[in-house]
C-alpha cells in the first residue's frame, strides 16, 4: 500500500507514543539512582502511566466524542508534548510522576481516533492496510526508538530522552495540522448506548483477558534492564541490543498474531500463552547466560505480542455495537495489565525473592490467561452448540 502524508503523520504520532510508553523501562535504574528512589518505587512510574491510559481512554473518547477528528488528534498530541516536557524538567520523583500521568491521557484517544481516521482517508479495500500503516510507527518505536531513548538515558541523561520525545510530539502536531482535513464528526455519539455495551459479560471477560495477557508481559519487561545488568552481567551495549531484539520479536509476533488469528482466534491465543509460559520459565533458570538469554528474549517478544491482534479482535467482536469505545477501552485494559505486571514484579523484588522469581511470576500470569482463554473458548463452543 502506498503511504500517504496523513498516514505518515499518524505513524509518527504512534512512534512517539510507543517510545514514551516503553522507554522508561529501559531507563529505570538510571532514573532511580538520579532521584534517590528504589527500583520498585521507580517502577510505579510505569504503573502510573498505565493507569492514566486506563482512565484517560474513556474520558477523552467520550468527552470529546463530537469534536472534529483533526482537532482531537491535535489536542491529544498537545497533551503528549506537555507531559513529556514536564518529565524532562522534573527535579523530583513527584514531578516526574505528574508528567507521566499527564502524558498518558493522550494514549487511548490517539490510537482509538487515529485508527478511525486512517480508515476514513483511504478506499474501503485498503482500510486494513491503513491501520497497519499507522501502527507501523508503534512497531518502529519498539525496534529502534525505545532502545535509542534508553541508550541516551543511560549515557547522556534521562531528561534529554524526554526532551527528544517532546520534540516528536511537536513534529506530529505540525504533520497532522498540515496533512489532515478538519474531518468533522457528522455522526453524533450515543454515550449511554456505548457505555451500556461495555457492561455486557462477554465484553468484560474479553477486556479482563487483555489485562491478564498484558500483565504477563510487563511483569518481566518492566524490570528487564536490572535483570540483564544484575543476573546476565550485561554491558550497556548488550542491554540495548536485547531491547532491539525484543522489539523485533514484538513486530514479528504482531504480524503472526494477526495472520493466524484470522484462521483461529482462540487457537492463536492458546499457542501464544503456552509459548510465553515455557519461555519465561526457561528464562528464570538461564538468565545468567548471555548466549541463551538472547534467543529467549526474541522468542518471548514474538509470543508476547502475538496475543495482541486476537485480543483486539475479540474485544471488538464482542462489542460490535460500540467498537470505538471498546477499542479505546481495550487499549486501557492493555495498559492496566502493564500496571498490574509492573506492580507484581515490583512486589516480587521488594519481597526479596530475587530477579529470577520475577520471570516465574510472569509465567504464572500467562498460565492464568491460558486458563481464562480455555474457559472462554469452551463457553463459546457451548453457546454455538445450543444455537
One Martini backbone bead per residue (centre of mass of N, CA, C, O) as a GRO file, in nm:
protein
  387
    1UNK     BB    1   0.096   0.035   0.022
    2UNK     BB    2   0.059   0.369  -0.016
    3UNK     BB    3   0.201   0.623   0.152
    4UNK     BB    4   0.062   0.889   0.309
    5UNK     BB    5   0.071   1.174   0.490
    6UNK     BB    6  -0.144   1.113   0.707
    7UNK     BB    7  -0.023   0.834   0.782
    8UNK     BB    8   0.254   0.941   0.861
    9UNK     BB    9   0.156   1.120   1.095
   10UNK     BB   10   0.034   0.887   1.260
   11UNK     BB   11   0.298   0.722   1.281
   12UNK     BB   12   0.457   0.932   1.441
   13UNK     BB   13   0.270   0.930   1.686
   14UNK     BB   14   0.301   0.627   1.749
   15UNK     BB   15   0.601   0.641   1.796
   16UNK     BB   16   0.602   0.840   2.037
   17UNK     BB   17   0.420   0.670   2.224
   18UNK     BB   18   0.598   0.418   2.231
   19UNK     BB   19   0.845   0.554   2.356
   20UNK     BB   20   0.710   0.677   2.618
   21UNK     BB   21   0.611   0.404   2.735
   22UNK     BB   22   0.890   0.210   2.718
   23UNK     BB   23   1.162   0.366   2.794
   24UNK     BB   24   1.155   0.373   3.114
   25UNK     BB   25   1.238   0.073   3.145
   26UNK     BB   26   1.540   0.134   3.038
   27UNK     BB   27   1.572   0.385   3.277
   28UNK     BB   28   1.521   0.293   3.572
   29UNK     BB   29   1.800   0.294   3.717
   30UNK     BB   30   1.870   0.591   3.650
   31UNK     BB   31   1.626   0.726   3.784
   32UNK     BB   32   1.662   0.606   4.067
   33UNK     BB   33   1.944   0.725   4.123
   34UNK     BB   34   1.882   1.031   4.068
   35UNK     BB   35   1.614   1.035   4.278
   36UNK     BB   36   1.643   0.834   4.526
   37UNK     BB   37   1.517   0.548   4.445
   38UNK     BB   38   1.376   0.266   4.399
   39UNK     BB   39   1.292   0.047   4.160
   40UNK     BB   40   0.996  -0.007   4.249
   41UNK     BB   41   0.928   0.296   4.266
   42UNK     BB   42   0.996   0.359   3.970
   43UNK     BB   43   0.778   0.153   3.860
   44UNK     BB   44   0.532   0.341   3.913
   45UNK     BB   45   0.559   0.502   3.652
   46UNK     BB   46   0.437   0.275   3.483
   47UNK     BB   47   0.168   0.242   3.631
   48UNK     BB   48   0.068   0.537   3.605
   49UNK     BB   49   0.047   0.540   3.301
   50UNK     BB   50  -0.150   0.304   3.274
   51UNK     BB   51  -0.380   0.429   3.444
   52UNK     BB   52  -0.408   0.681   3.265
   53UNK     BB   53  -0.507   0.527   3.016
   54UNK     BB   54  -0.754   0.395   3.145
   55UNK     BB   55  -0.890   0.674   3.214
   56UNK     BB   56  -0.845   0.846   2.947
   57UNK     BB   57  -0.987   0.690   2.723
   58UNK     BB   58  -1.292   0.743   2.802
   59UNK     BB   59  -1.280   1.046   2.852
   60UNK     BB   60  -1.179   1.138   2.571
   61UNK     BB   61  -1.385   0.983   2.394
   62UNK     BB   62  -1.648   1.112   2.529
   63UNK     BB   63  -1.592   1.424   2.571
   64UNK     BB   64  -1.482   1.428   2.239
   65UNK     BB   65  -1.684   1.284   2.033
   66UNK     BB   66  -1.775   1.570   1.859
   67UNK     BB   67  -1.505   1.631   1.765
   68UNK     BB   68  -1.296   1.700   1.547
   69UNK     BB   69  -1.049   1.486   1.459
   70UNK     BB   70  -0.806   1.676   1.428
   71UNK     BB   71  -0.840   1.828   1.696
   72UNK     BB   72  -0.813   1.577   1.879
   73UNK     BB   73  -0.529   1.497   1.787
   74UNK     BB   74  -0.396   1.765   1.871
   75UNK     BB   75  -0.472   1.751   2.168
   76UNK     BB   76  -0.329   1.487   2.228
   77UNK     BB   77  -0.036   1.591   2.145
   78UNK     BB   78  -0.027   1.823   2.348
   79UNK     BB   79  -0.033   1.647   2.597
   80UNK     BB   80   0.217   1.485   2.528
   81UNK     BB   81   0.418   1.726   2.523
   82UNK     BB   82   0.370   1.836   2.807
   83UNK     BB   83   0.441   1.579   2.969
   84UNK     BB   84   0.739   1.555   2.859
   85UNK     BB   85   0.836   1.830   2.959
   86UNK     BB   86   0.789   1.777   3.258
   87UNK     BB   87   0.978   1.533   3.270
   88UNK     BB   88   1.238   1.686   3.172
   89UNK     BB   89   1.206   1.907   3.429
   90UNK     BB   90   1.236   1.717   3.653
   91UNK     BB   91   1.342   1.735   4.020
   92UNK     BB   92   1.137   1.498   4.092
   93UNK     BB   93   0.940   1.232   4.142
   94UNK     BB   94   0.665   1.376   4.148
   95UNK     BB   95   0.693   1.534   3.882
   96UNK     BB   96   0.734   1.287   3.702
   97UNK     BB   97   0.465   1.155   3.770
   98UNK     BB   98   0.288   1.382   3.657
   99UNK     BB   99   0.398   1.373   3.366
  100UNK     BB  100   0.308   1.080   3.308
  101UNK     BB  101   0.003   1.118   3.351
  102UNK     BB  102  -0.043   1.332   3.137
  103UNK     BB  103   0.064   1.173   2.894
  104UNK     BB  104  -0.147   0.927   2.909
  105UNK     BB  105  -0.417   1.078   2.806
  106UNK     BB  106  -0.356   1.040   2.486
  107UNK     BB  107  -0.345   0.740   2.401
  108UNK     BB  108  -0.636   0.627   2.346
  109UNK     BB  109  -0.735   0.854   2.155
  110UNK     BB  110  -0.526   0.832   1.932
  111UNK     BB  111  -0.570   0.531   1.854
  112UNK     BB  112  -0.874   0.532   1.821
  113UNK     BB  113  -0.902   0.775   1.620
  114UNK     BB  114  -0.672   0.706   1.422
  115UNK     BB  115  -0.803   0.449   1.306
  116UNK     BB  116  -1.052   0.589   1.191
  117UNK     BB  117  -0.905   0.791   1.010
  118UNK     BB  118  -0.743   0.590   0.838
  119UNK     BB  119  -1.009   0.458   0.709
  120UNK     BB  120  -1.130   0.744   0.589
  121UNK     BB  121  -0.865   0.807   0.373
  122UNK     BB  122  -0.949   0.540   0.226
  123UNK     BB  123  -1.029   0.286   0.065
  124UNK     BB  124  -1.200   0.007   0.160
  125UNK     BB  125  -0.962  -0.199   0.047
  126UNK     BB  126  -0.738  -0.023   0.256
  127UNK     BB  127  -0.791  -0.020   0.568
  128UNK     BB  128  -0.600  -0.227   0.693
  129UNK     BB  129  -0.343  -0.090   0.581
  130UNK     BB  130  -0.382   0.180   0.731
  131UNK     BB  131  -0.360   0.073   1.019
  132UNK     BB  132  -0.083  -0.059   0.980
  133UNK     BB  133   0.064   0.204   0.912
  134UNK     BB  134   0.023   0.341   1.182
  135UNK     BB  135   0.140   0.094   1.364
  136UNK     BB  136   0.434   0.107   1.255
  137UNK     BB  137   0.531   0.317   1.460
  138UNK     BB  138   0.522   0.125   1.705
  139UNK     BB  139   0.720  -0.082   1.595
  140UNK     BB  140   0.961   0.115   1.556
  141UNK     BB  141   0.981   0.187   1.855
  142UNK     BB  142   1.066  -0.101   1.960
  143UNK     BB  143   1.323  -0.124   1.775
  144UNK     BB  144   1.453   0.191   1.798
  145UNK     BB  145   1.342   0.412   2.000
  146UNK     BB  146   1.373   0.274   2.277
  147UNK     BB  147   1.676   0.201   2.272
  148UNK     BB  148   1.772   0.491   2.220
  149UNK     BB  149   1.649   0.624   2.472
  150UNK     BB  150   1.793   0.436   2.673
  151UNK     BB  151   2.080   0.513   2.589
  152UNK     BB  152   2.058   0.813   2.644
  153UNK     BB  153   1.974   0.785   2.944
  154UNK     BB  154   2.248   0.630   3.026
  155UNK     BB  155   2.466   0.849   2.894
  156UNK     BB  156   2.325   1.148   2.919
  157UNK     BB  157   2.002   1.141   2.995
  158UNK     BB  158   1.666   1.125   3.070
  159UNK     BB  159   1.584   1.418   3.001
  160UNK     BB  160   1.675   1.416   2.707
  161UNK     BB  161   1.479   1.199   2.615
  162UNK     BB  162   1.218   1.364   2.678
  163UNK     BB  163   1.281   1.597   2.489
  164UNK     BB  164   1.279   1.429   2.230
  165UNK     BB  165   0.983   1.336   2.256
  166UNK     BB  166   0.858   1.622   2.248
  167UNK     BB  167   0.949   1.680   1.957
  168UNK     BB  168   0.771   1.465   1.828
  169UNK     BB  169   0.507   1.606   1.906
  170UNK     BB  170   0.548   1.860   1.732
  171UNK     BB  171   0.578   1.719   1.461
  172UNK     BB  172   0.299   1.586   1.465
  173UNK     BB  173   0.124   1.840   1.475
  174UNK     BB  174   0.222   1.955   1.206
  175UNK     BB  175   0.149   1.710   1.029
  176UNK     BB  176  -0.157   1.707   1.096
  177UNK     BB  177  -0.233   2.000   1.022
  178UNK     BB  178  -0.116   1.973   0.701
  179UNK     BB  179  -0.259   1.675   0.615
  180UNK     BB  180  -0.537   1.723   0.745
  181UNK     BB  181  -0.848   1.749   0.758
  182UNK     BB  182  -1.091   1.831   0.982
  183UNK     BB  183  -1.304   1.604   1.028
  184UNK     BB  184  -1.599   1.600   1.082
  185UNK     BB  185  -1.842   1.480   1.315
  186UNK     BB  186  -2.150   1.364   1.200
  187UNK     BB  187  -2.171   1.134   1.417
  188UNK     BB  188  -2.340   1.116   1.693
  189UNK     BB  189  -2.288   1.021   2.006
  190UNK     BB  190  -2.397   0.742   2.216
  191UNK     BB  191  -2.308   0.717   2.530
  192UNK     BB  192  -2.506   0.523   2.668
  193UNK     BB  193  -2.478   0.290   2.468
  194UNK     BB  194  -2.173   0.245   2.486
  195UNK     BB  195  -2.170   0.183   2.793
  196UNK     BB  196  -2.365  -0.063   2.791
  197UNK     BB  197  -2.183  -0.256   2.627
  198UNK     BB  198  -1.952  -0.273   2.855
  199UNK     BB  199  -2.146  -0.449   3.063
  200UNK     BB  200  -2.102  -0.701   2.927
  201UNK     BB  201  -1.977  -1.003   2.988
  202UNK     BB  202  -1.801  -1.066   2.729
  203UNK     BB  203  -1.655  -0.793   2.731
  204UNK     BB  204  -1.529  -0.810   3.015
  205UNK     BB  205  -1.376  -1.075   2.963
  206UNK     BB  206  -1.198  -0.968   2.733
  207UNK     BB  207  -1.066  -0.738   2.896
  208UNK     BB  208  -0.946  -0.920   3.119
  209UNK     BB  209  -0.762  -1.082   2.928
  210UNK     BB  210  -0.589  -0.842   2.849
  211UNK     BB  211  -0.477  -0.784   3.127
  212UNK     BB  212  -0.339  -1.060   3.172
  213UNK     BB  213  -0.169  -1.075   2.912
  214UNK     BB  214  -0.005  -0.810   2.970
  215UNK     BB  215   0.110  -0.878   3.256
  216UNK     BB  216   0.304  -1.107   3.165
  217UNK     BB  217   0.493  -0.908   3.020
  218UNK     BB  218   0.539  -0.666   3.244
  219UNK     BB  219   0.660  -0.818   3.480
  220UNK     BB  220   0.940  -0.835   3.317
  221UNK     BB  221   0.995  -0.585   3.125
  222UNK     BB  222   1.021  -0.365   3.343
  223UNK     BB  223   1.297  -0.547   3.460
  224UNK     BB  224   1.511  -0.612   3.229
  225UNK     BB  225   1.757  -0.440   3.299
  226UNK     BB  226   1.829  -0.545   3.587
  227UNK     BB  227   1.848  -0.836   3.494
  228UNK     BB  228   2.085  -0.799   3.291
  229UNK     BB  229   2.283  -0.657   3.490
  230UNK     BB  230   2.270  -0.870   3.744
  231UNK     BB  231   2.251  -1.163   3.596
  232UNK     BB  232   2.406  -1.126   3.307
  233UNK     BB  233   2.620  -0.894   3.311
  234UNK     BB  234   2.555  -0.654   3.127
  235UNK     BB  235   2.599  -0.427   2.902
  236UNK     BB  236   2.479  -0.153   2.752
  237UNK     BB  237   2.494  -0.273   2.466
  238UNK     BB  238   2.345  -0.539   2.525
  239UNK     BB  239   2.085  -0.418   2.628
  240UNK     BB  240   2.015  -0.267   2.368
  241UNK     BB  241   2.011  -0.519   2.187
  242UNK     BB  242   1.776  -0.659   2.342
  243UNK     BB  243   1.564  -0.441   2.286
  244UNK     BB  244   1.572  -0.474   1.982
  245UNK     BB  245   1.506  -0.778   1.975
  246UNK     BB  246   1.234  -0.750   2.114
  247UNK     BB  247   1.109  -0.561   1.902
  248UNK     BB  248   1.124  -0.764   1.672
  249UNK     BB  249   0.945  -0.973   1.811
  250UNK     BB  250   0.693  -0.796   1.823
  251UNK     BB  251   0.660  -0.759   1.519
  252UNK     BB  252   0.632  -1.058   1.449
  253UNK     BB  253   0.394  -1.120   1.642
  254UNK     BB  254   0.193  -0.924   1.512
  255UNK     BB  255   0.180  -1.063   1.237
  256UNK     BB  256   0.115  -1.356   1.328
  257UNK     BB  257  -0.134  -1.295   1.500
  258UNK     BB  258  -0.306  -1.176   1.266
  259UNK     BB  259  -0.295  -1.421   1.074
  260UNK     BB  260  -0.395  -1.656   1.274
  261UNK     BB  261  -0.658  -1.522   1.388
  262UNK     BB  262  -0.823  -1.556   1.121
  263UNK     BB  263  -0.832  -1.875   1.168
  264UNK     BB  264  -0.763  -1.875   1.507
  265UNK     BB  265  -0.815  -1.710   1.782
  266UNK     BB  266  -0.789  -1.913   2.024
  267UNK     BB  267  -0.546  -2.070   1.918
  268UNK     BB  268  -0.347  -1.831   1.927
  269UNK     BB  269  -0.367  -1.777   2.228
  270UNK     BB  270  -0.279  -2.054   2.334
  271UNK     BB  271  -0.001  -2.076   2.198
  272UNK     BB  272   0.117  -1.810   2.310
  273UNK     BB  273   0.084  -1.869   2.620
  274UNK     BB  274   0.251  -2.126   2.625
  275UNK     BB  275   0.512  -1.998   2.520
  276UNK     BB  276   0.550  -1.788   2.744
  277UNK     BB  277   0.567  -1.983   2.979
  278UNK     BB  278   0.816  -2.144   2.887
  279UNK     BB  279   1.015  -1.906   2.842
  280UNK     BB  280   1.006  -1.788   3.135
  281UNK     BB  281   1.103  -2.043   3.278
  282UNK     BB  282   1.374  -2.056   3.129
  283UNK     BB  283   1.474  -1.769   3.207
  284UNK     BB  284   1.492  -1.817   3.523
  285UNK     BB  285   1.749  -2.042   3.467
  286UNK     BB  286   1.924  -1.864   3.215
  287UNK     BB  287   1.999  -1.546   3.273
  288UNK     BB  288   2.324  -1.586   3.304
  289UNK     BB  289   2.310  -1.637   2.989
  290UNK     BB  290   2.364  -1.471   2.698
  291UNK     BB  291   2.319  -1.694   2.478
  292UNK     BB  292   2.027  -1.770   2.585
  293UNK     BB  293   1.885  -1.496   2.622
  294UNK     BB  294   1.856  -1.389   2.333
  295UNK     BB  295   1.649  -1.595   2.208
  296UNK     BB  296   1.439  -1.572   2.434
  297UNK     BB  297   1.368  -1.273   2.390
  298UNK     BB  298   1.266  -1.297   2.106
  299UNK     BB  299   1.042  -1.520   2.150
  300UNK     BB  300   0.897  -1.363   2.370
  301UNK     BB  301   0.812  -1.129   2.187
  302UNK     BB  302   0.643  -1.294   1.996
  303UNK     BB  303   0.442  -1.412   2.209
  304UNK     BB  304   0.347  -1.144   2.344
  305UNK     BB  305   0.228  -1.007   2.058
  306UNK     BB  306   0.041  -1.238   1.945
  307UNK     BB  307  -0.209  -1.153   2.141
  308UNK     BB  308  -0.311  -0.876   2.040
  309UNK     BB  309  -0.491  -0.916   1.786
  310UNK     BB  310  -0.697  -1.121   1.913
  311UNK     BB  311  -0.785  -0.936   2.146
  312UNK     BB  312  -0.891  -0.704   1.974
  313UNK     BB  313  -1.096  -0.877   1.815
  314UNK     BB  314  -1.260  -0.980   2.056
  315UNK     BB  315  -1.364  -0.710   2.162
  316UNK     BB  316  -1.498  -0.606   1.900
  317UNK     BB  317  -1.682  -0.853   1.865
  318UNK     BB  318  -1.836  -0.820   2.148
  319UNK     BB  319  -1.853  -0.481   2.061
  320UNK     BB  320  -2.000  -0.406   1.775
  321UNK     BB  321  -2.188  -0.150   1.876
  322UNK     BB  322  -1.896  -0.022   2.024
  323UNK     BB  323  -1.592  -0.003   1.891
  324UNK     BB  324  -1.453   0.259   1.983
  325UNK     BB  325  -1.467   0.227   2.292
  326UNK     BB  326  -1.360  -0.063   2.304
  327UNK     BB  327  -1.085  -0.004   2.181
  328UNK     BB  328  -0.996   0.202   2.396
  329UNK     BB  329  -1.037   0.005   2.640
  330UNK     BB  330  -0.828  -0.204   2.547
  331UNK     BB  331  -0.592  -0.016   2.582
  332UNK     BB  332  -0.645   0.021   2.882
  333UNK     BB  333  -0.620  -0.281   2.955
  334UNK     BB  334  -0.329  -0.314   2.865
  335UNK     BB  335  -0.226  -0.097   3.074
  336UNK     BB  336  -0.325  -0.239   3.324
  337UNK     BB  337  -0.137  -0.477   3.278
  338UNK     BB  338   0.111  -0.307   3.309
  339UNK     BB  339   0.060  -0.227   3.605
  340UNK     BB  340   0.029  -0.508   3.728
  341UNK     BB  341   0.303  -0.616   3.638
  342UNK     BB  342   0.482  -0.403   3.775
  343UNK     BB  343   0.373  -0.460   4.062
  344UNK     BB  344   0.445  -0.760   4.076
  345UNK     BB  345   0.748  -0.735   4.027
  346UNK     BB  346   0.799  -0.539   4.265
  347UNK     BB  347   0.698  -0.731   4.489
  348UNK     BB  348   0.908  -0.953   4.443
  349UNK     BB  349   1.154  -0.774   4.502
  350UNK     BB  350   1.066  -0.664   4.785
  351UNK     BB  351   1.053  -0.970   4.904
  352UNK     BB  352   1.338  -1.110   4.817
  353UNK     BB  353   1.318  -1.336   4.565
  354UNK     BB  354   1.428  -1.229   4.310
  355UNK     BB  355   1.463  -1.201   3.967
  356UNK     BB  356   1.377  -1.489   3.873
  357UNK     BB  357   1.087  -1.463   4.005
  358UNK     BB  358   0.970  -1.268   3.796
  359UNK     BB  359   0.949  -1.476   3.566
  360UNK     BB  360   0.760  -1.669   3.719
  361UNK     BB  361   0.528  -1.465   3.753
  362UNK     BB  362   0.479  -1.431   3.448
  363UNK     BB  363   0.405  -1.730   3.398
  364UNK     BB  364   0.161  -1.739   3.590
  365UNK     BB  365  -0.004  -1.529   3.432
  366UNK     BB  366  -0.017  -1.690   3.167
  367UNK     BB  367  -0.173  -1.928   3.288
  368UNK     BB  368  -0.424  -1.766   3.358
  369UNK     BB  369  -0.485  -1.684   3.065
  370UNK     BB  370  -0.516  -1.971   2.960
  371UNK     BB  371  -0.757  -2.054   3.136
  372UNK     BB  372  -0.948  -1.833   3.031
  373UNK     BB  373  -0.942  -1.912   2.731
  374UNK     BB  374  -1.055  -2.197   2.761
  375UNK     BB  375  -1.321  -2.111   2.892
  376UNK     BB  376  -1.424  -1.919   2.664
  377UNK     BB  377  -1.419  -2.132   2.440
  378UNK     BB  378  -1.620  -2.332   2.569
  379UNK     BB  379  -1.853  -2.131   2.588
  380UNK     BB  380  -1.874  -2.075   2.287
  381UNK     BB  381  -1.927  -2.369   2.197
  382UNK     BB  382  -2.186  -2.406   2.365
  383UNK     BB  383  -2.347  -2.176   2.233
  384UNK     BB  384  -2.334  -2.289   1.943
  385UNK     BB  385  -2.473  -2.560   2.004
  386UNK     BB  386  -2.744  -2.436   2.099
  387UNK     BB  387  -2.788  -2.272   1.825
   0.00000   0.00000   0.00000
